[in-house]
Amino acid sequence: MLNVQIDHKQIEHQFHEELQKHLDEIANRTVFWDMKELCRQTCMSEPFIKEQFFFDPRFPKFRVGRKWLFPAKQTEKFLLQWLSEQTSYFR
């Protein structure tokens, strides 16, 4: 006779790890953001973005035809730096 025992908690843990890996892969597939995606990712409006940091020379942006494109990873890095600079005023 064969007796099989399954550790449901271990299976659930492995499932969540694999799911997180796949979600991270999907998130990293976006190479560029357009203005609409930048607004969505930051929860900021286009006028606010243009007023606050769009014209900062450190902000990575490329104009392709009539469309602005932002390298996702570089933009995230810039935004974190920019935010830390903004919050330092309130410390």
Gaussian input, Z-matrix of N, CA and C with variables (Angstrom, degrees):
# hf/3-21g

backbone

0 1
 N
 C     1     B1
 C     2     B2     1     A1
 N     3     B3     2     A2     1     D1
 C     4     B4     3     A3     2     D2
 C     5     B5     4     A4     3     D3
 N     6     B6     5     A5     4     D4
 C     7     B7     6     A6     5     D5
 C     8     B8     7     A7     6     D6
 N     9     B9     8     A8     7     D7
 C    10    B10     9     A9     8     D8
 C    11    B11    10    A10     9     D9
 N    12    B12    11    A11    10    D10
 C    13    B13    12    A12    11    D11
 C    14    B14    13    A13    12    D12
 N    15    B15    14    A14    13    D13
 C    16    B16    15    A15    14    D14
 C    17    B17    16    A16    15    D15
 N    18    B18    17    A17    16    D16
 C    19    B19    18    A18    17    D17
 C    20    B20    19    A19    18    D18
 N    21    B21    20    A20    19    D19
 C    22    B22    21    A21    20    D20
 C    23    B23    22    A22    21    D21
 N    24    B24    23    A23    22    D22
 C    25    B25    24    A24    23    D23
 C    26    B26    25    A25    24    D24
 N    27    B27    26    A26    25    D25
 C    28    B28    27    A27    26    D26
 C    29    B29    28    A28    27    D27
 N    30    B30    29    A29    28    D28
 C    31    B31    30    A30    29    D29
 C    32    B32    31    A31    30    D30
 N    33    B33    32    A32    31    D31
 C    34    B34    33    A33    32    D32
 C    35    B35    34    A34    33    D33
 N    36    B36    35    A35    34    D34
 C    37    B37    36    A36    35    D35
 C    38    B38    37    A37    36    D36
 N    39    B39    38    A38    37    D37
 C    40    B40    39    A39    38    D38
 C    41    B41    40    A40    39    D39
 N    42    B42    41    A41    40    D40
 C    43    B43    42    A42    41    D41
 C    44    B44    43    A43    42    D42
 N    45    B45    44    A44    43    D43
 C    46    B46    45    A45    44    D44
 C    47    B47    46    A46    45    D45
 N    48    B48    47    A47    46    D46
 C    49    B49    48    A48    47    D47
 C    50    B50    49    A49    48    D48
 N    51    B51    50    A50    49    D49
 C    52    B52    51    A51    50    D50
 C    53    B53    52    A52    51    D51
 N    54    B54    53    A53    52    D52
 C    55    B55    54    A54    53    D53
 C    56    B56    55    A55    54    D54
 N    57    B57    56    A56    55    D55
 C    58    B58    57    A57    56    D56
 C    59    B59    58    A58    57    D57
 N    60    B60    59    A59    58    D58
 C    61    B61    60    A60    59    D59
 C    62    B62    61    A61    60    D60
 N    63    B63    62    A62    61    D61
 C    64    B64    63    A63    62    D62
 C    65    B65    64    A64    63    D63
 N    66    B66    65    A65    64    D64
 C    67    B67    66    A66    65    D65
 C    68    B68    67    A67    66    D66
 N    69    B69    68    A68    67    D67
 C    70    B70    69    A69    68    D68
 C    71    B71    70    A70    69    D69
 N    72    B72    71    A71    70    D70
 C    73    B73    72    A72    71    D71
 C    74    B74    73    A73    72    D72
 N    75    B75    74    A74    73    D73
 C    76    B76    75    A75    74    D74
 C    77    B77    76    A76    75    D75
 N    78    B78    77    A77    76    D76
 C    79    B79    78    A78    77    D77
 C    80    B80    79    A79    78    D78
 N    81    B81    80    A80    79    D79
 C    82    B82    81    A81    80    D80
 C    83    B83    82    A82    81    D81
 N    84    B84    83    A83    82    D82
 C    85    B85    84    A84    83    D83
 C    86    B86    85    A85    84    D84
 N    87    B87    86    A86    85    D85
 C    88    B88    87    A87    86    D86
 C    89    B89    88    A88    87    D87
 N    90    B90    89    A89    88    D88
 C    91    B91    90    A90    89    D89
 C    92    B92    91    A91    90    D90
 N    93    B93    92    A92    91    D91
 C    94    B94    93    A93    92    D92
 C    95    B95    94    A94    93    D93
 N    96    B96    95    A95    94    D94
 C    97    B97    96    A96    95    D95
 C    98    B98    97    A97    96    D96
 N    99    B99    98    A98    97    D97
 C   100   B100    99    A99    98    D98
 C   101   B101   100   A100    99    D99
 N   102   B102   101   A101   100   D100
 C   103   B103   102   A102   101   D101
 C   104   B104   103   A103   102   D102
 N   105   B105   104   A104   103   D103
 C   106   B106   105   A105   104   D104
 C   107   B107   106   A106   105   D105
 N   108   B108   107   A107   106   D106
 C   109   B109   108   A108   107   D107
 C   110   B110   109   A109   108   D108
 N   111   B111   110   A110   109   D109
 C   112   B112   111   A111   110   D110
 C   113   B113   112   A112   111   D111
 N   114   B114   113   A113   112   D112
 C   115   B115   114   A114   113   D113
 C   116   B116   115   A115   114   D114
 N   117   B117   116   A116   115   D115
 C   118   B118   117   A117   116   D116
 C   119   B119   118   A118   117   D117
 N   120   B120   119   A119   118   D118
 C   121   B121   120   A120   119   D119
 C   122   B122   121   A121   120   D120
 N   123   B123   122   A122   121   D121
 C   124   B124   123   A123   122   D122
 C   125   B125   124   A124   123   D123
 N   126   B126   125   A125   124   D124
 C   127   B127   126   A126   125   D125
 C   128   B128   127   A127   126   D126
 N   129   B129   128   A128   127   D127
 C   130   B130   129   A129   128   D128
 C   131   B131   130   A130   129   D129
 N   132   B132   131   A131   130   D130
 C   133   B133   132   A132   131   D131
 C   134   B134   133   A133   132   D132
 N   135   B135   134   A134   133   D133
 C   136   B136   135   A135   134   D134
 C   137   B137   136   A136   135   D135
 N   138   B138   137   A137   136   D136
 C   139   B139   138   A138   137   D137
 C   140   B140   139   A139   138   D138
 N   141   B141   140   A140   139   D139
 C   142   B142   141   A141   140   D140
 C   143   B143   142   A142   141   D141
 N   144   B144   143   A143   142   D142
 C   145   B145   144   A144   143   D143
 C   146   B146   145   A145   144   D144
 N   147   B147   146   A146   145   D145
 C   148   B148   147   A147   146   D146
 C   149   B149   148   A148   147   D147
 N   150   B150   149   A149   148   D148
 C   151   B151   150   A150   149   D149
 C   152   B152   151   A151   150   D150
 N   153   B153   152   A152   151   D151
 C   154   B154   153   A153   152   D152
 C   155   B155   154   A154   153   D153
 N   156   B156   155   A155   154   D154
 C   157   B157   156   A156   155   D155
 C   158   B158   157   A157   156   D156
 N   159   B159   158   A158   157   D157
 C   160   B160   159   A159   158   D158
 C   161   B161   160   A160   159   D159
 N   162   B162   161   A161   160   D160
 C   163   B163   162   A162   161   D161
 C   164   B164   163   A163   162   D162
 N   165   B165   164   A164   163   D163
 C   166   B166   165   A165   164   D164
 C   167   B167   166   A166   165   D165
 N   168   B168   167   A167   166   D166
 C   169   B169   168   A168   167   D167
 C   170   B170   169   A169   168   D168
 N   171   B171   170   A170   169   D169
 C   172   B172   171   A171   170   D170
 C   173   B173   172   A172   171   D171
 N   174   B174   173   A173   172   D172
 C   175   B175   174   A174   173   D173
 C   176   B176   175   A175   174   D174
 N   177   B177   176   A176   175   D175
 C   178   B178   177   A177   176   D176
 C   179   B179   178   A178   177   D177
 N   180   B180   179   A179   178   D178
 C   181   B181   180   A180   179   D179
 C   182   B182   181   A181   180   D180
 N   183   B183   182   A182   181   D181
 C   184   B184   183   A183   182   D182
 C   185   B185   184   A184   183   D183
 N   186   B186   185   A185   184   D184
 C   187   B187   186   A186   185   D185
 C   188   B188   187   A187   186   D186
 N   189   B189   188   A188   187   D187
 C   190   B190   189   A189   188   D188
 C   191   B191   190   A190   189   D189
 N   192   B192   191   A191   190   D190
 C   193   B193   192   A192   191   D191
 C   194   B194   193   A193   192   D192
 N   195   B195   194   A194   193   D193
 C   196   B196   195   A195   194   D194
 C   197   B197   196   A196   195   D195
 N   198   B198   197   A197   196   D196
 C   199   B199   198   A198   197   D197
 C   200   B200   199   A199   198   D198
 N   201   B201   200   A200   199   D199
 C   202   B202   201   A201   200   D200
 C   203   B203   202   A202   201   D201
 N   204   B204   203   A203   202   D202
 C   205   B205   204   A204   203   D203
 C   206   B206   205   A205   204   D204
 N   207   B207   206   A206   205   D205
 C   208   B208   207   A207   206   D206
 C   209   B209   208   A208   207   D207
 N   210   B210   209   A209   208   D208
 C   211   B211   210   A210   209   D209
 C   212   B212   211   A211   210   D210
 N   213   B213   212   A212   211   D211
 C   214   B214   213   A213   212   D212
 C   215   B215   214   A214   213   D213
 N   216   B216   215   A215   214   D214
 C   217   B217   216   A216   215   D215
 C   218   B218   217   A217   216   D216
 N   219   B219   218   A218   217   D217
 C   220   B220   219   A219   218   D218
 C   221   B221   220   A220   219   D219
 N   222   B222   221   A221   220   D220
 C   223   B223   222   A222   221   D221
 C   224   B224   223   A223   222   D222
 N   225   B225   224   A224   223   D223
 C   226   B226   225   A225   224   D224
 C   227   B227   226   A226   225   D225
 N   228   B228   227   A227   226   D226
 C   229   B229   228   A228   227   D227
 C   230   B230   229   A229   228   D228
 N   231   B231   230   A230   229   D229
 C   232   B232   231   A231   230   D230
 C   233   B233   232   A232   231   D231
 N   234   B234   233   A233   232   D232
 C   235   B235   234   A234   233   D233
 C   236   B236   235   A235   234   D234
 N   237   B237   236   A236   235   D235
 C   238   B238   237   A237   236   D236
 C   239   B239   238   A238   237   D237
 N   240   B240   239   A239   238   D238
 C   241   B241   240   A240   239   D239
 C   242   B242   241   A241   240   D240
 N   243   B243   242   A242   241   D241
 C   244   B244   243   A243   242   D242
 C   245   B245   244   A244   243   D243
 N   246   B246   245   A245   244   D244
 C   247   B247   246   A246   245   D245
 C   248   B248   247   A247   246   D246
 N   249   B249   248   A248   247   D247
 C   250   B250   249   A249   248   D248
 C   251   B251   250   A250   249   D249
 N   252   B252   251   A251   250   D250
 C   253   B253   252   A252   251   D251
 C   254   B254   253   A253   252   D252
 N   255   B255   254   A254   253   D253
 C   256   B256   255   A255   254   D254
 C   257   B257   256   A256   255   D255
 N   258   B258   257   A257   256   D256
 C   259   B259   258   A258   257   D257
 C   260   B260   259   A259   258   D258
 N   261   B261   260   A260   259   D259
 C   262   B262   261   A261   260   D260
 C   263   B263   262   A262   261   D261
 N   264   B264   263   A263   262   D262
 C   265   B265   264   A264   263   D263
 C   266   B266   265   A265   264   D264
 N   267   B267   266   A266   265   D265
 C   268   B268   267   A267   266   D266
 C   269   B269   268   A268   267   D267
 N   270   B270   269   A269   268   D268
 C   271   B271   270   A270   269   D269
 C   272   B272   271   A271   270   D270

   B1=1.4410
   B2=1.5392
   B3=1.3017
   B4=1.4546
   B5=1.5288
   B6=1.3159
   B7=1.4614
   B8=1.5306
   B9=1.3233
   B10=1.4583
   B11=1.5216
   B12=1.3196
   B13=1.4604
   B14=1.5293
   B15=1.3054
   B16=1.4584
   B17=1.5177
   B18=1.3270
   B19=1.4611
   B20=1.5343
   B21=1.3106
   B22=1.4609
   B23=1.5263
   B24=1.3035
   B25=1.4647
   B26=1.5285
   B27=1.3232
   B28=1.4600
   B29=1.5239
   B30=1.3135
   B31=1.4671
   B32=1.5186
   B33=1.3087
   B34=1.4679
   B35=1.5241
   B36=1.3278
   B37=1.4664
   B38=1.5269
   B39=1.3271
   B40=1.4581
   B41=1.5215
   B42=1.3158
   B43=1.4556
   B44=1.5267
   B45=1.3332
   B46=1.4670
   B47=1.5341
   B48=1.3193
   B49=1.4668
   B50=1.5236
   B51=1.3207
   B52=1.4691
   B53=1.5224
   B54=1.3102
   B55=1.4608
   B56=1.5247
   B57=1.3345
   B58=1.4650
   B59=1.5260
   B60=1.3140
   B61=1.4727
   B62=1.5219
   B63=1.3278
   B64=1.4651
   B65=1.5286
   B66=1.3185
   B67=1.4633
   B68=1.5277
   B69=1.3256
   B70=1.4671
   B71=1.5223
   B72=1.3260
   B73=1.4616
   B74=1.5187
   B75=1.3219
   B76=1.4642
   B77=1.5258
   B78=1.3263
   B79=1.4613
   B80=1.5199
   B81=1.3239
   B82=1.4606
   B83=1.5222
   B84=1.3074
   B85=1.4596
   B86=1.5248
   B87=1.3112
   B88=1.4565
   B89=1.5198
   B90=1.3082
   B91=1.4567
   B92=1.5241
   B93=1.3441
   B94=1.4577
   B95=1.5281
   B96=1.3138
   B97=1.4590
   B98=1.5220
   B99=1.3206
   B100=1.4589
   B101=1.5249
   B102=1.3230
   B103=1.4591
   B104=1.5365
   B105=1.3218
   B106=1.4666
   B107=1.5298
   B108=1.3254
   B109=1.4648
   B110=1.5252
   B111=1.3243
   B112=1.4662
   B113=1.5195
   B114=1.3229
   B115=1.4664
   B116=1.5217
   B117=1.3237
   B118=1.4645
   B119=1.5291
   B120=1.3274
   B121=1.4598
   B122=1.5255
   B123=1.3144
   B124=1.4677
   B125=1.5249
   B126=1.3283
   B127=1.4731
   B128=1.5319
   B129=1.3137
   B130=1.4643
   B131=1.5244
   B132=1.3157
   B133=1.4617
   B134=1.5362
   B135=1.3099
   B136=1.4641
   B137=1.5290
   B138=1.3373
   B139=1.4810
   B140=1.5296
   B141=1.3302
   B142=1.4623
   B143=1.5279
   B144=1.3330
   B145=1.4662
   B146=1.5263
   B147=1.3259
   B148=1.4684
   B149=1.5203
   B150=1.3067
   B151=1.4642
   B152=1.5293
   B153=1.3248
   B154=1.4594
   B155=1.5307
   B156=1.3481
   B157=1.4607
   B158=1.5268
   B159=1.3052
   B160=1.4603
   B161=1.5302
   B162=1.3048
   B163=1.4688
   B164=1.5271
   B165=1.3301
   B166=1.4598
   B167=1.5334
   B168=1.3340
   B169=1.4720
   B170=1.5292
   B171=1.3209
   B172=1.4632
   B173=1.5234
   B174=1.3370
   B175=1.4668
   B176=1.5267
   B177=1.3459
   B178=1.4701
   B179=1.5315
   B180=1.3123
   B181=1.4657
   B182=1.5197
   B183=1.3105
   B184=1.4526
   B185=1.5168
   B186=1.2963
   B187=1.4623
   B188=1.5209
   B189=1.3075
   B190=1.4637
   B191=1.5182
   B192=1.3244
   B193=1.4619
   B194=1.5181
   B195=1.2994
   B196=1.4765
   B197=1.5192
   B198=1.3192
   B199=1.4630
   B200=1.5279
   B201=1.3259
   B202=1.4498
   B203=1.5202
   B204=1.3439
   B205=1.4556
   B206=1.5220
   B207=1.3259
   B208=1.4536
   B209=1.5298
   B210=1.3337
   B211=1.4656
   B212=1.5323
   B213=1.3128
   B214=1.4667
   B215=1.5292
   B216=1.3139
   B217=1.4685
   B218=1.5269
   B219=1.3328
   B220=1.4666
   B221=1.5257
   B222=1.3226
   B223=1.4635
   B224=1.5168
   B225=1.3294
   B226=1.4684
   B227=1.5231
   B228=1.3316
   B229=1.4646
   B230=1.5347
   B231=1.3330
   B232=1.4613
   B233=1.5292
   B234=1.3269
   B235=1.4683
   B236=1.5202
   B237=1.3173
   B238=1.4657
   B239=1.5257
   B240=1.3317
   B241=1.4638
   B242=1.5305
   B243=1.3231
   B244=1.4615
   B245=1.5250
   B246=1.3295
   B247=1.4630
   B248=1.5201
   B249=1.3216
   B250=1.4679
   B251=1.5247
   B252=1.3056
   B253=1.4631
   B254=1.5307
   B255=1.3126
   B256=1.4653
   B257=1.5189
   B258=1.3347
   B259=1.4581
   B260=1.5163
   B261=1.3332
   B262=1.4635
   B263=1.5371
   B264=1.3303
   B265=1.4615
   B266=1.5138
   B267=1.3321
   B268=1.4555
   B269=1.5307
   B270=1.2945
   B271=1.4696
   B272=1.4865
   A1=108.77
   A2=114.57
   A3=121.58
   A4=108.72
   A5=115.76
   A6=120.97
   A7=108.15
   A8=117.74
   A9=122.67
   A10=109.36
   A11=114.95
   A12=119.99
   A13=108.19
   A14=115.15
   A15=121.07
   A16=108.85
   A17=114.96
   A18=120.76
   A19=107.12
   A20=116.34
   A21=121.55
   A22=112.28
   A23=117.37
   A24=119.74
   A25=110.87
   A26=116.79
   A27=120.73
   A28=110.68
   A29=116.71
   A30=120.71
   A31=110.14
   A32=116.85
   A33=120.60
   A34=110.72
   A35=117.32
   A36=121.88
   A37=110.69
   A38=117.30
   A39=121.14
   A40=111.09
   A41=116.24
   A42=120.51
   A43=110.78
   A44=116.82
   A45=120.84
   A46=111.10
   A47=117.40
   A48=119.98
   A49=111.05
   A50=116.60
   A51=120.49
   A52=111.71
   A53=116.35
   A54=120.58
   A55=110.17
   A56=116.87
   A57=120.44
   A58=110.93
   A59=117.95
   A60=121.09
   A61=110.73
   A62=115.99
   A63=119.53
   A64=111.30
   A65=117.24
   A66=120.18
   A67=110.76
   A68=116.84
   A69=120.60
   A70=110.80
   A71=116.93
   A72=120.58
   A73=111.00
   A74=116.43
   A75=121.11
   A76=109.93
   A77=116.61
   A78=120.53
   A79=111.26
   A80=116.81
   A81=120.73
   A82=112.96
   A83=118.76
   A84=121.17
   A85=112.00
   A86=117.06
   A87=119.83
   A88=108.31
   A89=115.62
   A90=120.89
   A91=110.23
   A92=115.73
   A93=121.02
   A94=110.19
   A95=114.73
   A96=121.23
   A97=107.11
   A98=116.77
   A99=120.40
   A100=106.70
   A101=117.50
   A102=120.16
   A103=111.32
   A104=116.45
   A105=120.09
   A106=110.51
   A107=116.79
   A108=120.26
   A109=111.30
   A110=117.54
   A111=120.69
   A112=110.11
   A113=116.14
   A114=119.95
   A115=110.78
   A116=116.63
   A117=120.80
   A118=111.26
   A119=116.69
   A120=121.02
   A121=112.39
   A122=116.72
   A123=120.66
   A124=113.79
   A125=116.89
   A126=121.20
   A127=110.37
   A128=115.81
   A129=122.23
   A130=108.49
   A131=115.45
   A132=119.93
   A133=109.45
   A134=115.79
   A135=120.33
   A136=111.70
   A137=119.19
   A138=117.69
   A139=112.91
   A140=117.24
   A141=120.37
   A142=110.20
   A143=116.76
   A144=121.16
   A145=110.02
   A146=116.28
   A147=119.81
   A148=111.70
   A149=116.96
   A150=121.11
   A151=111.64
   A152=117.26
   A153=120.61
   A154=114.94
   A155=118.16
   A156=117.54
   A157=115.63
   A158=119.60
   A159=120.90
   A160=112.16
   A161=116.78
   A162=120.82
   A163=113.19
   A164=117.18
   A165=121.69
   A166=107.09
   A167=118.76
   A168=120.07
   A169=113.50
   A170=118.08
   A171=121.00
   A172=112.10
   A173=116.70
   A174=120.47
   A175=110.23
   A176=117.94
   A177=120.33
   A178=111.95
   A179=116.26
   A180=120.67
   A181=109.54
   A182=115.53
   A183=122.21
   A184=108.64
   A185=116.07
   A186=120.39
   A187=107.95
   A188=116.16
   A189=122.84
   A190=105.79
   A191=115.97
   A192=119.70
   A193=108.48
   A194=116.12
   A195=121.09
   A196=112.05
   A197=116.91
   A198=121.29
   A199=111.02
   A200=116.26
   A201=121.97
   A202=108.36
   A203=115.93
   A204=122.03
   A205=109.05
   A206=115.00
   A207=121.55
   A208=108.47
   A209=119.19
   A210=120.59
   A211=109.14
   A212=116.70
   A213=121.71
   A214=113.22
   A215=117.95
   A216=120.13
   A217=111.77
   A218=117.41
   A219=120.24
   A220=110.38
   A221=116.07
   A222=120.27
   A223=110.35
   A224=117.28
   A225=120.17
   A226=110.75
   A227=116.20
   A228=120.80
   A229=110.34
   A230=116.27
   A231=120.11
   A232=111.05
   A233=116.42
   A234=120.55
   A235=111.80
   A236=117.32
   A237=119.75
   A238=110.95
   A239=116.38
   A240=120.19
   A241=110.25
   A242=115.83
   A243=120.88
   A244=110.35
   A245=116.45
   A246=120.05
   A247=111.30
   A248=116.75
   A249=119.00
   A250=110.66
   A251=117.27
   A252=120.67
   A253=111.03
   A254=116.76
   A255=120.56
   A256=111.19
   A257=116.50
   A258=119.69
   A259=111.97
   A260=117.71
   A261=119.59
   A262=110.95
   A263=116.55
   A264=120.06
   A265=112.25
   A266=117.23
   A267=120.94
   A268=112.40
   A269=117.88
   A270=120.27
   A271=111.56
   D1=142.33
   D2=-178.87
   D3=-110.71
   D4=128.78
   D5=-179.02
   D6=-118.67
   D7=120.61
   D8=-179.07
   D9=-114.70
   D10=128.36
   D11=176.68
   D12=-115.85
   D13=138.06
   D14=-177.76
   D15=-117.07
   D16=129.87
   D17=175.55
   D18=-90.25
   D19=97.92
   D20=-175.79
   D21=-63.75
   D22=-34.25
   D23=179.25
   D24=-66.88
   D25=-39.71
   D26=178.43
   D27=-65.83
   D28=-42.39
   D29=178.50
   D30=-63.41
   D31=-43.71
   D32=178.58
   D33=-62.38
   D34=-41.35
   D35=178.63
   D36=-61.78
   D37=-46.77
   D38=178.82
   D39=-63.00
   D40=-39.98
   D41=178.23
   D42=-59.82
   D43=-46.22
   D44=-179.30
   D45=-65.08
   D46=-37.60
   D47=177.46
   D48=-63.16
   D49=-46.89
   D50=179.77
   D51=-65.23
   D52=-40.44
   D53=177.81
   D54=-60.91
   D55=-44.25
   D56=179.32
   D57=-62.82
   D58=-39.36
   D59=177.49
   D60=-60.08
   D61=-44.64
   D62=-179.08
   D63=-68.42
   D64=-38.19
   D65=177.40
   D66=-64.73
   D67=-39.79
   D68=177.34
   D69=-63.68
   D70=-40.42
   D71=177.44
   D72=-60.78
   D73=-44.73
   D74=-179.69
   D75=-62.53
   D76=-43.21
   D77=-179.81
   D78=-63.37
   D79=-34.78
   D80=-177.70
   D81=-83.44
   D82=-5.41
   D83=179.86
   D84=-73.41
   D85=-24.60
   D86=179.70
   D87=-72.86
   D88=115.16
   D89=-178.31
   D90=-89.84
   D91=-41.93
   D92=-178.66
   D93=-124.94
   D94=148.32
   D95=169.57
   D96=-109.10
   D97=146.55
   D98=168.03
   D99=-97.59
   D100=-178.37
   D101=-176.18
   D102=-61.21
   D103=-39.46
   D104=179.80
   D105=-62.02
   D106=-43.77
   D107=179.62
   D108=-69.65
   D109=-37.08
   D110=176.13
   D111=-60.03
   D112=-44.18
   D113=177.73
   D114=-62.15
   D115=-42.00
   D116=-179.32
   D117=-66.69
   D118=-44.47
   D119=-177.74
   D120=-65.80
   D121=-33.05
   D122=-175.61
   D123=-98.60
   D124=-10.62
   D125=-174.19
   D126=58.61
   D127=37.45
   D128=178.83
   D129=-124.40
   D130=150.93
   D131=177.62
   D132=-82.46
   D133=160.82
   D134=178.43
   D135=-60.66
   D136=-45.43
   D137=177.82
   D138=-60.63
   D139=-38.02
   D140=179.13
   D141=-64.94
   D142=-44.39
   D143=178.78
   D144=-59.05
   D145=-47.43
   D146=-178.68
   D147=-64.45
   D148=-34.48
   D149=-179.82
   D150=-74.20
   D151=-35.99
   D152=-171.37
   D153=-90.13
   D154=-46.32
   D155=-172.87
   D156=-145.75
   D157=-5.13
   D158=-175.46
   D159=-57.16
   D160=-38.65
   D161=-176.53
   D162=-92.14
   D163=4.84
   D164=173.89
   D165=-65.58
   D166=125.08
   D167=-176.83
   D168=-61.05
   D169=-19.30
   D170=178.85
   D171=-79.95
   D172=-17.48
   D173=-177.12
   D174=-71.95
   D175=119.37
   D176=-176.22
   D177=-76.31
   D178=118.09
   D179=-179.37
   D180=-150.41
   D181=148.71
   D182=179.73
   D183=-137.09
   D184=134.90
   D185=176.95
   D186=-98.36
   D187=121.25
   D188=178.41
   D189=-119.90
   D190=105.45
   D191=-173.60
   D192=65.51
   D193=-122.57
   D194=179.14
   D195=-100.29
   D196=4.09
   D197=-173.41
   D198=-109.02
   D199=138.18
   D200=173.01
   D201=-91.89
   D202=134.79
   D203=176.03
   D204=-123.66
   D205=143.71
   D206=-176.76
   D207=-127.49
   D208=121.16
   D209=176.94
   D210=-60.99
   D211=121.30
   D212=-170.07
   D213=-56.62
   D214=-51.72
   D215=-175.66
   D216=-68.28
   D217=-42.05
   D218=178.22
   D219=-65.16
   D220=-37.85
   D221=-179.88
   D222=-66.25
   D223=-43.30
   D224=177.14
   D225=-58.66
   D226=-44.55
   D227=179.77
   D228=-61.19
   D229=-46.14
   D230=178.57
   D231=-60.33
   D232=-45.73
   D233=-176.64
   D234=-61.88
   D235=-39.09
   D236=177.59
   D237=-65.14
   D238=-41.37
   D239=177.44
   D240=-64.71
   D241=-46.69
   D242=-179.39
   D243=-59.59
   D244=-44.14
   D245=-179.17
   D246=-63.87
   D247=-40.91
   D248=179.03
   D249=-63.73
   D250=-33.56
   D251=176.41
   D252=-68.28
   D253=-35.51
   D254=-178.91
   D255=-71.91
   D256=-41.15
   D257=-176.03
   D258=-76.23
   D259=-17.61
   D260=179.61
   D261=-65.61
   D262=-21.72
   D263=178.57
   D264=-70.00
   D265=-20.50
   D266=-174.80
   D267=-102.73
   D268=5.51
   D269=-178.78
   D270=-82.95

